[in-house]
Amino acid sequence: MEQINIHAAKTQLSALVERAAAGEPFIIAKSGRPLVTVNPYKAAEPLSRIGFMRGQISIPADFDRMGEEEILAMFEMDSEKVGDLL
């Protein structure tokens, strides 16, 4: 892998970026000491989120009614029922 001094990299940045984008990685060095590796960017494939947990979880049939009594007690401010919840 080619090593390029930081000063040369600054003056040739556009050309170096084009080379890296074309699949030619290089190292940027300062005083002969490697600092960073420049590689082409590879975007990750987007994950399909719809149905990604299919078969791994189950939702109870009464899901939309769970905690109904407690919620109604809080809205109605029924002190006896609210006191039991706290």
N, C-alpha and C positions, 0 to 999 in steps of 0.2 A: 504494500500500500504506500502510495506516495506521501511524503512528508513535506509540508509547505510552511515556510516561516510566516508568522503572523503579519508582518509588514507586507509581504508579497500577497498574502491572502486578502488584505484590505484593498490593495490596489487592483487585484484581479477578481474581486468578489463575484461579479456577474458571471464571468466565464467559469469559475469554480462551481458556482451553484448549478449552472447548466450541466456540467460534467457529473456532479453528484446526482442530479435528477435523472440523468441518463444511465445511472447504475454504477458509476465509478467513484467509490468512496475514497476519502483522503484524510490525512491527519494534519491538524494545524499545530505548529510547535512554536515555542518562544525560546530563543537562544539554544536551539537544538533539542529542547526538552518537550516531548509530546504533551499537549494540553487536552485536545478534544479530537474526536473522530466525527467526520461529517459523512452521513449516509443518506441515501434517498428516503423520503418519507413514504411509508406504505400505510394507507388508510385501512383501518380494520373494517371488515364486512359488518354491516349493521345486523344486529340480532333481531330476530322476530320475537316480539314479546307476547303476541297473542297466543294463548294456549300453552305457554311454556311450562306450566305446572300441572297440565292435564294428567289425571290419574294419581297425583301425589297428595292432593288434599280433598276433603269432602266438606260440603256445607250442609248443616242440619236443615231439615225441612221447615222447622219453625224459626229459621234465622231472623226473619223480619219481625218476629214477635218476642225475641229473647230480651229479657229485662223489662218487659212491658209494664209489669206491676210497679217495679221500682221507679221507673221513669214517670209514670202517671202520679205516683205518690209525691215525687219531688215537685212536679208541676202544680199539683193540687195543694201542696203544702200540708199534707195530712201529717200532723206532728207525730202521731203514734207510729205510722209506717216509716217516716223519714228517720225518726229516732232509732228504729230497729236497724236501718241501713247503715247508720253512722256508728 
